[in-house]
């Protein structure tokens, strides 16, 4: 099992193990597939979280990207890339979230 499950996964595991187990296995398969290195998967997740303007997801996956070896510059590049699909609102949410998480650039 993951180091520590996020609250929403713990609730699902407790309340709906019939949903949790298959979704956990599915996520583990995606997250542990070695074709894309973990650092890049996490940078992609940061960009996706920016695009939907999900600050908690940005923080979570930024931390996981750093743990996987990403640099601060790579994180900011991933956030900047979101302007191509998510526009300035996605970029702004990402930058504000990273500023709150890492401090001023």
C-alpha positions in Angstrom: 0.0 0.0 0.0 1.2 3.6 -0.6 3.2 5.3 2.1 0.1 7.2 3.4 -3.1 7.4 1.6 -4.8 10.8 1.2 -7.9 11.3 3.2 -10.3 10.8 0.2 -8.7 7.4 -0.5 -8.9 6.4 3.1 -12.6 7.2 3.3 -13.2 5.2 0.1 -11.2 2.3 1.4 -13.2 2.3 4.6 -16.7 3.0 3.1 -16.5 1.4 -0.3 -13.7 -1.2 -0.4 -15.4 -2.7 -3.5 -14.6 0.6 -5.3 -11.3 1.3 -3.6 -9.5 -2.0 -4.4 -9.9 -1.9 -8.2 -9.2 1.8 -8.4 -6.1 1.4 -6.3 -4.8 -1.4 -8.5 -5.5 0.6 -11.6 -3.7 3.7 -10.2 -0.8 1.6 -9.0 -0.4 0.1 -12.5 -0.4 3.5 -14.1 1.9 5.1 -11.5 4.4 2.2 -11.5 4.6 1.6 -15.2 8.3 2.3 -16.0 7.8 3.6 -19.6 7.5 7.2 -18.4 9.9 8.0 -15.5 8.2 9.1 -12.2 9.6 12.6 -12.4 8.0 13.2 -15.7 4.7 11.6 -14.6 4.6 14.0 -11.7 5.4 17.0 -13.8 2.6 16.0 -16.1 0.3 15.7 -13.1 1.3 19.2 -12.0 0.4 20.6 -15.5 -2.9 18.7 -15.5 -3.8 20.0 -12.0 -3.0 23.5 -13.2 -5.2 23.2 -16.2 -8.2 22.3 -14.0 -7.0 24.8 -11.4 -6.7 22.3 -8.6 -4.3 23.8 -6.0 -4.1 20.8 -3.7 -3.2 18.6 -6.7 -0.6 21.1 -7.8 1.0 21.0 -4.3 0.8 17.3 -4.0 2.3 16.5 -7.3 4.9 19.3 -7.1 6.1 17.7 -3.9 6.1 14.2 -5.5 8.0 15.6 -8.6 10.7 17.1 -6.4 11.0 13.8 -4.5 11.4 12.1 -7.9 14.2 14.5 -8.8 12.5 17.4 -10.6 14.0 20.8 -10.2 12.2 24.1 -9.3 12.9 25.2 -12.9 11.3 22.1 -14.3 8.2 22.7 -12.2 7.9 26.3 -13.4 8.4 25.1 -17.0 5.6 22.6 -16.6 3.3 25.3 -15.2 4.2 27.7 -18.0 3.3 24.9 -20.5 -0.3 24.9 -19.2 -0.9 28.3 -21.0 -1.1 26.4 -24.3 -4.3 24.6 -23.2 -5.5 26.1 -20.0 -4.7 29.7 -20.7 -3.5 32.4 -18.3 -5.9 31.2 -15.6 -4.2 27.8 -15.4 -0.8 29.4 -15.4 -1.7 31.9 -12.8 -3.2 29.2 -10.5 -0.1 27.2 -10.9 2.3 30.1 -10.2 0.3 31.3 -7.2 0.2 27.7 -5.8 3.9 27.2 -6.3 4.6 30.6 -4.7 2.6 29.6 -1.7 4.3 26.3 -1.5 7.9 27.2 -2.4 8.0 31.0 -1.8 8.9 33.7 -4.3 10.7 32.6 -7.5 
